[in-house]
Each structure stands twice: as structure tokens, then as C-alpha cells.
Amino acid sequence: MAFQQPKLNEDVTKGRFKGHVAVVTGGASGIARECVRRFANDGASVAFFDINREEGVKYEEELRSEGYDVTFFDVDVTDKERCMTTVETIAQQHGGSVNYLVNCAVQFVFIGLEAKDADWEKALPVNVAGYANMVQACHPHMKKGT
């Protein structure tokens, strides 16, 4: 029997992240968008980052109207100082801790071998420096075992 991922709103998942804080990058679209919803659905306070302000604000409003504790931050993860100060603010608002970091990447999987230099120039700073910036920003606020 294959593992079955619990669906949203199942009792088995409700509240499992209550009292926890999740930070999700790229949360206005794609897989990250669904990570935001899943963490929020399961009780976490979710802070999500994206450079698409319009979609981020819209998604925050949608989720809040459904009763979820989410906050959108217009942050470019390649800006280390902005990552550090925003995560510090999030941690201060939640008792000093961040429990989860979901670091989503820029992808151009459907382009494949046709990828241009501009695609790589967009992806690499986000996928490498952005990843490192967020880990460095969140790590001091993460507690062992959470």
C-alpha cells in the first residue's frame, strides 16, 4: 500500500503546527503557494515572501478571509539585509522563534536545453545566494527539536 498524503482539512492534520511559525519563500505562486496554504491549514502562523507584490497581497487577503494566520512580505531573497531584518521582525512577533523554513527556488524546467543566459542569471542568485541568505536569517531563531 502506497503512502497517501492527507488531504487539506482532515482531522489528522488540523492543528499539528499550532503555535509554530513557518517562513516560505516564493509563496505567491507554484509549489510554495501550496506550502503556505498547507502550513496555515494545519495551524501554523505563516510568513511568506515573494517579489510579486500584487499576487502576494492578493493571496494574503484570500487566506486571511478564510481565517488563516498569514502575512505577506515583499522581499527579494537576494537582498541579504532585507532577509535578515524581515526574519528578525517575524521572530520578534512570534516569541523569538521560527520553526520551519521552506526555501523555494526559481525554476525553468520546461525550457530545458533551450535555457538562455538570462534564465540562469535570474535563477542562480535566487537559488544559491537567496537560499543561503534565508538559512542564515532563520537559523538563529530556530530551536533544536522543533
Backbone as a chain_set.jsonl record, in Angstrom:
{"seq": "MAFQQPKLNEDVTKGRFKGHVAVVTGGASGIARECVRRFANDGASVAFFDINREEGVKYEEELRSEGYDVTFFDVDVTDKERCMTTVETIAQQHGGSVNYLVNCAVQFVFIGLEAKDADWEKALPVNVAGYANMVQACHPHMKKGT", "coords": {"N": [[0.843, -1.183, 0.0], [0.664, 2.11, -0.931], [1.97, 5.212, 0.352], [-0.288, 7.662, 1.416], [-0.849, 11.01, 1.023], [-2.204, 13.119, 3.471], [-5.27, 14.845, 2.957], [-6.201, 18.341, 2.642], [-7.816, 19.837, 5.439], [-8.323, 17.495, 6.846], [-8.875, 15.751, 9.849], [-6.618, 14.557, 10.932], [-4.49, 16.202, 10.312], [-5.122, 18.762, 11.131], [-4.232, 21.428, 13.176], [-1.687, 20.465, 13.77], [0.556, 22.063, 13.53], [0.118, 24.098, 15.258], [0.901, 26.998, 17.055], [3.369, 27.149, 15.933], [5.79, 28.644, 13.708], [6.089, 29.313, 10.324], [8.189, 30.077, 7.609], [8.045, 30.903, 4.28], [9.499, 31.016, 1.132], [8.946, 32.581, -2.046], [6.22, 32.369, -1.997], [3.882, 33.25, -3.32], [3.209, 31.876, -5.566], [3.103, 28.765, -7.464], [4.547, 25.71, -6.165], [5.343, 26.65, -3.685], [3.256, 28.347, -2.975], [1.236, 26.52, -2.381], [2.448, 25.308, -0.216], [2.333, 27.365, 1.657], [-0.46, 27.512, 2.083], [-0.886, 24.923, 3.095], [0.652, 24.783, 5.507], [-0.643, 26.871, 6.905], [-3.283, 25.905, 6.991], [-2.893, 23.765, 8.65], [-2.431, 24.928, 11.063], [-0.209, 26.613, 11.551], [1.408, 29.818, 12.004], [2.042, 31.743, 9.282], [4.577, 33.257, 7.424], [5.11, 34.636, 4.379], [7.258, 35.144, 1.591], [7.762, 37.033, -1.379], [8.561, 38.344, -4.624], [6.637, 39.244, -6.211], [4.547, 41.481, -5.681], [1.813, 42.172, -6.118], [0.474, 39.667, -6.495], [1.177, 38.471, -4.08], [-0.048, 40.101, -2.086], [-2.712, 39.756, -2.824], [-3.017, 36.978, -2.418], [-2.507, 36.799, 0.322], [-4.735, 38.243, 1.31], [-6.801, 36.563, 0.417], [-6.301, 34.168, 1.889], [-6.433, 35.116, 4.531], [-9.121, 35.85, 4.593], [-10.215, 33.389, 4.747], [-9.674, 32.741, 7.269], [-7.069, 32.159, 8.032], [-3.808, 32.516, 9.563], [-1.722, 34.406, 8.18], [0.981, 36.252, 6.699], [2.105, 38.422, 4.256], [5.23, 39.293, 2.808], [6.968, 41.571, 0.919], [9.671, 40.713, -0.386], [12.856, 40.384, -1.78], [14.794, 37.654, -2.002], [17.459, 37.72, -2.639], [18.494, 39.923, -1.495], [20.287, 40.268, 1.116], [20.371, 41.784, 3.555], [17.74, 42.686, 3.776], [16.415, 40.228, 4.026], [17.465, 39.383, 6.5], [16.575, 41.421, 8.314], [13.794, 41.266, 7.996], [13.154, 38.619, 8.74], [14.024, 38.745, 11.376], [12.128, 40.553, 12.412], [9.795, 39.004, 12.071], [10.361, 36.847, 13.79], [10.504, 38.228, 16.269], [7.846, 38.992, 16.513], [6.701, 36.601, 17.087], [7.437, 35.451, 19.554], [10.188, 35.079, 19.411], [10.956, 32.929, 17.823], [11.39, 30.858, 14.88], [10.068, 28.151, 13.273], [9.998, 26.602, 10.924], [11.434, 26.599, 7.667], [10.754, 27.018, 4.368], [12.325, 26.967, 1.511], [11.88, 27.953, -1.501], [12.694, 27.62, -4.981], [13.736, 29.371, -7.99], [12.67, 28.238, -11.088], [13.099, 26.833, -14.329], [12.227, 24.631, -15.668], [10.709, 23.735, -17.837], [11.902, 24.853, -19.978], [14.342, 23.667, -20.392], [17.005, 22.466, -22.331], [16.959, 24.672, -23.88], [17.341, 26.888, -22.379], [18.302, 30.201, -21.755], [21.074, 32.49, -21.242], [20.067, 34.579, -19.715], [18.033, 33.321, -18.281], [19.476, 31.68, -16.532], [20.911, 33.679, -15.221], [18.918, 34.886, -13.792], [17.975, 32.795, -12.188], [20.165, 31.651, -10.685], [21.207, 33.569, -8.671], [18.961, 33.693, -6.947], [18.515, 30.975, -6.316], [20.913, 30.156, -5.158], [22.4, 32.271, -3.644], [20.108, 33.427, -2.482], [18.987, 31.238, -1.146], [21.035, 30.723, 0.757], [20.999, 33.189, 2.118], [18.47, 33.13, 3.36], [18.643, 30.852, 5.005], [20.701, 31.68, 6.721], [19.409, 33.853, 7.883], [17.209, 32.686, 9.198], [18.208, 30.61, 10.823], [19.332, 31.466, 13.441], [16.997, 31.777, 14.872], [15.778, 29.393, 15.113], [14.877, 26.569, 16.983], [16.401, 23.755, 18.414], [15.022, 20.624, 17.728], [12.458, 21.415, 17.012]], "CA": [[0.0, 0.0, 0.0], [1.453, 3.338, -1.069], [1.688, 6.3, 1.291], [-1.282, 8.632, 0.954], [-0.738, 12.326, 1.657], [-3.504, 13.585, 3.985], [-5.86, 15.976, 2.249], [-6.492, 19.509, 3.464], [-8.983, 19.786, 6.313], [-8.51, 16.226, 7.525], [-8.631, 15.87, 11.283], [-5.278, 14.089, 11.265], [-3.506, 17.266, 10.122], [-5.569, 20.018, 11.76], [-3.6, 21.825, 14.428], [-0.38, 19.858, 14.064], [1.564, 23.119, 13.577], [-0.388, 25.175, 16.115], [1.961, 27.588, 17.863], [4.615, 27.145, 15.178], [5.943, 29.695, 12.707], [6.712, 28.866, 9.078], [8.58, 31.095, 6.638], [8.056, 30.281, 2.954], [9.911, 31.934, 0.071], [8.254, 32.359, -3.315], [4.908, 31.888, -1.587], [2.733, 33.758, -4.073], [2.914, 31.037, -6.733], [3.696, 27.44, -7.581], [4.566, 24.788, -5.034], [5.445, 27.448, -2.459], [1.898, 28.827, -2.676], [0.531, 25.417, -1.724], [3.085, 25.124, 1.098], [1.755, 28.397, 2.528], [-1.811, 27.069, 2.442], [-0.834, 23.701, 3.908], [1.081, 25.152, 6.857], [-1.711, 27.665, 7.529], [-4.396, 24.995, 7.235], [-2.546, 22.871, 9.748], [-2.329, 25.679, 12.305], [0.968, 27.479, 11.701], [1.449, 31.216, 11.573], [2.895, 31.672, 8.097], [5.103, 34.461, 6.791], [5.612, 34.24, 3.069], [8.0, 36.15, 0.846], [7.726, 36.947, -2.835], [8.832, 39.623, -5.285], [5.413, 39.618, -6.922], [3.736, 42.15, -4.654], [0.382, 42.098, -6.432], [-0.018, 38.313, -6.195], [1.362, 38.226, -2.649], [-1.109, 40.802, -1.348], [-3.969, 39.089, -3.177], [-3.06, 35.666, -1.758], [-2.65, 37.067, 1.754], [-6.139, 38.608, 1.546], [-7.606, 35.351, 0.222], [-6.113, 33.253, 3.013], [-6.971, 35.741, 5.745], [-10.588, 35.788, 4.527], [-10.558, 32.019, 5.116], [-9.362, 32.592, 8.688], [-5.697, 31.726, 8.267], [-2.843, 33.468, 10.108], [-0.653, 34.548, 7.189], [1.447, 37.605, 6.418], [2.945, 38.532, 3.063], [6.333, 40.245, 2.832], [7.53, 41.849, -0.402], [11.107, 40.579, -0.145], [13.714, 39.721, -2.757], [15.71, 36.882, -1.159], [18.861, 38.014, -2.961], [18.855, 41.073, -0.66], [20.58, 39.648, 2.411], [19.979, 42.654, 4.672], [16.265, 42.656, 3.851], [16.067, 38.914, 4.588], [17.833, 39.37, 7.922], [15.706, 42.297, 9.109], [12.411, 40.789, 7.943], [13.051, 37.42, 9.582], [14.136, 39.228, 12.763], [10.807, 41.101, 12.751], [8.872, 37.865, 12.185], [10.688, 36.13, 15.026], [10.099, 39.06, 17.407], [6.385, 38.965, 16.601], [6.259, 35.257, 17.461], [8.148, 34.93, 20.714], [11.607, 34.863, 19.162], [11.314, 31.72, 17.088], [10.911, 30.41, 13.576], [10.163, 26.695, 13.346], [10.173, 25.969, 9.616], [11.786, 27.412, 6.506], [10.591, 26.371, 3.068], [13.09, 27.813, 0.601], [11.56, 27.539, -2.868], [13.653, 28.112, -5.957], [13.321, 29.753, -9.339], [12.91, 27.12, -11.997], [12.701, 26.973, -15.726], [12.294, 23.231, -16.07], [10.081, 23.5, -19.132], [12.767, 25.399, -21.022], [15.341, 22.632, -20.62], [18.239, 22.815, -23.026], [16.768, 25.95, -24.566], [17.546, 27.967, -21.409], [19.208, 31.28, -22.169], [21.893, 33.042, -20.165], [19.196, 35.397, -18.859], [17.324, 32.416, -17.373], [20.431, 31.315, -15.493], [21.243, 34.884, -14.455], [17.794, 35.115, -12.88], [17.808, 31.671, -11.266], [21.284, 31.361, -9.784], [21.243, 34.383, -7.452], [17.86, 33.294, -6.059], [18.658, 29.589, -5.881], [22.134, 29.954, -4.372], [22.539, 33.321, -2.629], [18.83, 33.555, -1.777], [18.907, 30.096, -0.227], [21.971, 30.974, 1.858], [20.514, 34.34, 2.893], [17.336, 32.734, 4.199], [19.136, 29.942, 6.044], [21.416, 32.499, 7.699], [18.444, 34.701, 8.59], [16.303, 31.895, 10.047], [18.899, 29.708, 11.745], [19.425, 31.921, 14.833], [15.678, 31.78, 15.505], [15.257, 28.028, 15.133], [15.233, 25.841, 18.192], [16.644, 22.339, 18.187], [13.91, 19.734, 18.054], [11.132, 21.911, 16.62]], "C": [[0.885, 1.242, 0.0], [1.026, 4.365, -0.024], [0.705, 7.268, 0.662], [-1.095, 9.932, 1.729], [-2.104, 12.732, 2.191], [-3.987, 14.797, 3.201], [-6.033, 17.148, 3.211], [-7.761, 19.263, 4.254], [-9.263, 18.42, 6.915], [-8.134, 16.399, 8.988], [-7.206, 15.482, 11.664], [-4.23, 15.204, 11.143], [-3.87, 18.567, 10.819], [-4.82, 20.255, 13.069], [-2.218, 21.27, 14.681], [0.748, 20.887, 14.121], [1.115, 24.304, 14.421], [0.743, 25.678, 17.012], [3.312, 27.625, 17.166], [4.594, 28.241, 14.119], [6.673, 29.116, 11.498], [7.016, 30.079, 8.209], [8.725, 30.379, 5.297], [8.478, 31.327, 1.923], [9.208, 31.57, -1.229], [6.798, 31.983, -3.134], [3.704, 32.383, -2.353], [2.374, 32.882, -5.267], [3.534, 29.651, -6.588], [3.57, 26.574, -6.34], [4.598, 25.561, -3.723], [4.081, 27.963, -2.02], [1.114, 27.751, -1.922], [1.143, 25.095, -0.363], [2.526, 26.126, 2.099], [0.386, 27.937, 3.011], [-1.761, 25.864, 3.382], [-0.413, 24.018, 5.346], [-0.023, 25.912, 7.585], [-2.895, 26.781, 7.889], [-4.141, 24.124, 8.463], [-2.135, 23.62, 11.014], [-1.154, 26.609, 12.472], [0.633, 28.937, 11.4], [2.449, 31.238, 10.427], [3.277, 33.065, 7.612], [5.619, 34.019, 5.433], [6.167, 35.429, 2.311], [7.763, 35.94, -0.641], [8.076, 38.321, -3.392], [7.628, 40.095, -6.085], [4.424, 40.188, -5.909], [2.242, 41.985, -4.901], [-0.197, 40.725, -6.072], [0.106, 37.992, -4.708], [0.267, 38.848, -1.809], [-2.45, 40.113, -1.582], [-4.104, 37.75, -2.443], [-3.201, 35.823, -0.243], [-4.109, 37.383, 2.085], [-7.05, 37.391, 1.424], [-7.517, 34.433, 1.436], [-6.64, 33.832, 4.32], [-8.495, 35.695, 5.759], [-11.095, 34.391, 4.875], [-10.193, 31.728, 6.576], [-7.942, 32.167, 9.009], [-4.814, 32.873, 8.752], [-1.64, 33.54, 9.167], [-0.288, 36.016, 7.022], [2.376, 37.557, 5.213], [4.013, 39.596, 3.276], [6.909, 40.357, 1.422], [9.047, 41.879, -0.255], [11.76, 39.838, -1.306], [14.781, 38.993, -1.946], [17.175, 37.065, -1.527], [19.379, 39.221, -2.186], [19.044, 40.572, 0.774], [20.1, 40.496, 3.585], [18.467, 42.64, 4.862], [15.786, 41.325, 4.426], [16.307, 38.904, 6.092], [16.86, 40.209, 8.752], [14.257, 41.808, 9.111], [12.227, 39.553, 8.809], [13.166, 37.802, 11.054], [12.796, 39.778, 13.238], [9.794, 39.981, 12.964], [9.113, 37.131, 13.498], [10.251, 36.924, 16.254], [8.587, 39.04, 17.603], [5.854, 37.625, 17.094], [7.124, 34.662, 18.572], [9.594, 34.554, 20.465], [11.956, 33.659, 18.319], [10.69, 31.622, 15.703], [11.111, 28.899, 13.596], [10.498, 26.032, 12.014], [10.558, 27.012, 8.574], [11.595, 26.553, 5.272], [11.181, 27.342, 2.054], [12.821, 27.35, -0.825], [12.441, 28.277, -3.866], [12.973, 28.606, -7.228], [13.606, 28.551, -10.231], [12.485, 27.485, -13.41], [12.77, 25.601, -16.378], [11.714, 22.985, -17.457], [10.902, 24.059, -20.293], [13.844, 24.384, -21.397], [16.596, 23.153, -21.285], [18.152, 24.137, -23.774], [16.985, 27.146, -23.628], [18.603, 28.944, -21.914], [20.035, 31.742, -20.968], [21.038, 33.851, -19.194], [18.413, 34.534, -17.872], [18.228, 32.025, -16.209], [20.781, 32.513, -14.609], [20.133, 35.264, -13.486], [17.758, 34.038, -11.793], [18.937, 31.526, -10.249], [21.358, 32.259, -8.554], [20.146, 33.996, -6.45], [18.13, 31.918, -5.469], [19.891, 29.335, -5.029], [22.24, 31.008, -3.268], [21.254, 33.476, -1.821], [18.637, 32.454, -0.753], [19.787, 30.348, 0.997], [21.5, 32.13, 2.734], [19.399, 33.934, 3.843], [17.751, 31.768, 5.304], [19.852, 30.741, 7.128], [20.463, 33.375, 8.503], [17.608, 33.899, 9.579], [17.016, 31.088, 11.124], [18.98, 30.211, 13.187], [18.096, 31.858, 15.593], [15.05, 30.388, 15.574], [15.78, 27.312, 16.367], [15.385, 24.367, 17.863], [15.413, 21.533, 18.604], [12.54, 20.247, 17.678], [10.901, 21.728, 15.143]], "O": [[1.759, 1.386, 0.854], [-0.121, 4.385, 0.421], [0.855, 7.648, -0.5], [-1.177, 9.943, 2.957], [-3.081, 12.698, 1.443], [-3.197, 15.666, 2.83], [-6.015, 16.977, 4.43], [-8.669, 18.569, 3.797], [-10.35, 18.205, 7.45], [-7.185, 17.11, 9.317], [-6.65, 16.025, 12.619], [-3.193, 15.149, 11.805], [-2.993, 19.393, 11.071], [-4.782, 19.393, 13.948], [-1.621, 21.572, 15.714], [1.797, 20.611, 14.704], [1.673, 25.395, 14.308], [1.449, 24.892, 17.645], [4.297, 28.083, 17.746], [3.535, 28.702, 13.693], [7.735, 28.507, 11.63], [6.201, 30.994, 8.091], [9.434, 29.379, 5.189], [7.883, 32.402, 1.848], [8.912, 30.403, -1.483], [6.202, 31.354, -4.008], [2.585, 31.965, -2.054], [1.353, 33.11, -5.916], [4.366, 29.404, -5.716], [2.616, 26.69, -5.571], [3.948, 25.167, -2.755], [3.786, 28.009, -0.826], [0.419, 28.041, -0.949], [0.437, 24.657, 0.545], [2.273, 25.781, 3.253], [0.103, 27.967, 4.209], [-2.514, 25.8, 4.355], [-1.056, 23.567, 6.294], [-0.308, 25.63, 8.749], [-3.449, 26.901, 8.982], [-5.061, 23.794, 9.211], [-1.562, 23.03, 11.93], [-1.101, 27.341, 13.46], [-0.294, 29.242, 10.649], [3.586, 30.795, 10.59], [2.425, 33.932, 7.418], [6.468, 33.132, 5.343], [5.645, 36.542, 2.368], [7.586, 34.812, -1.101], [7.908, 39.336, -2.717], [7.608, 41.222, -6.579], [3.584, 39.474, -5.36], [1.491, 41.686, -3.972], [-1.238, 40.639, -5.42], [-0.755, 37.32, -4.141], [-0.286, 38.2, -0.92], [-3.226, 39.912, -0.648], [-5.167, 37.428, -1.913], [-3.93, 35.066, 0.397], [-4.655, 36.841, 3.046], [-7.962, 37.209, 2.231], [-8.537, 33.973, 1.949], [-7.23, 33.112, 5.126], [-9.099, 35.52, 6.818], [-12.254, 34.22, 5.25], [-10.378, 30.611, 7.059], [-7.645, 31.844, 10.159], [-5.031, 34.035, 8.41], [-0.661, 32.816, 9.345], [-1.126, 36.904, 7.181], [3.31, 36.757, 5.161], [3.751, 40.656, 3.844], [7.289, 39.357, 0.814], [9.637, 42.935, -0.027], [11.273, 38.799, -1.751], [15.588, 39.633, -1.272], [18.051, 36.607, -0.794], [20.575, 39.51, -2.217], [18.087, 40.468, 1.542], [19.486, 39.972, 4.514], [17.98, 42.588, 5.991], [14.852, 41.298, 5.227], [15.451, 38.468, 6.862], [16.376, 39.749, 9.786], [13.567, 41.927, 10.123], [11.241, 39.452, 9.538], [12.469, 37.232, 11.893], [12.375, 39.491, 14.359], [9.026, 40.007, 13.925], [8.169, 36.831, 14.23], [9.686, 36.353, 17.186], [8.106, 39.067, 18.735], [4.688, 37.521, 17.476], [7.494, 33.489, 18.515], [10.172, 33.785, 21.233], [13.137, 33.381, 18.11], [9.645, 32.201, 15.405], [12.203, 28.421, 13.902], [11.198, 25.02, 11.978], [10.078, 28.145, 8.592], [12.2, 25.489, 5.143], [10.611, 28.397, 1.776], [13.485, 26.431, -1.304], [12.872, 29.405, -3.627], [11.812, 28.304, -7.5], [14.663, 27.927, -10.13], [11.624, 28.337, -13.629], [13.296, 25.435, -17.478], [12.191, 22.107, -18.176], [10.621, 23.766, -21.455], [14.212, 24.255, -22.564], [17.177, 24.151, -20.859], [19.163, 24.657, -24.246], [16.827, 28.294, -24.045], [19.65, 28.551, -22.429], [19.722, 31.417, -19.823], [21.262, 33.81, -17.984], [18.155, 34.963, -16.748], [17.809, 32.035, -15.051], [20.929, 32.374, -13.394], [20.392, 35.9, -12.465], [17.538, 34.338, -10.619], [18.676, 31.3, -9.067], [21.561, 31.738, -7.457], [20.385, 33.977, -5.242], [17.992, 31.716, -4.262], [19.909, 28.384, -4.248], [22.175, 30.672, -2.085], [21.308, 33.639, -0.602], [18.182, 32.699, 0.364], [19.338, 30.203, 2.134], [21.591, 32.057, 3.96], [19.385, 34.35, 5.002], [17.253, 31.864, 6.425], [19.636, 30.508, 8.318], [20.694, 33.61, 9.689], [17.326, 34.373, 10.679], [16.484, 30.904, 12.219], [18.712, 29.429, 14.099], [18.083, 31.883, 16.824], [13.922, 30.232, 16.041], [16.947, 27.43, 16.741], [14.585, 23.802, 17.117], [14.848, 21.734, 19.679], [11.54, 19.596, 17.982], [9.839, 22.088, 14.635]]}, "num_chains": 1, "name": "protein.A"}
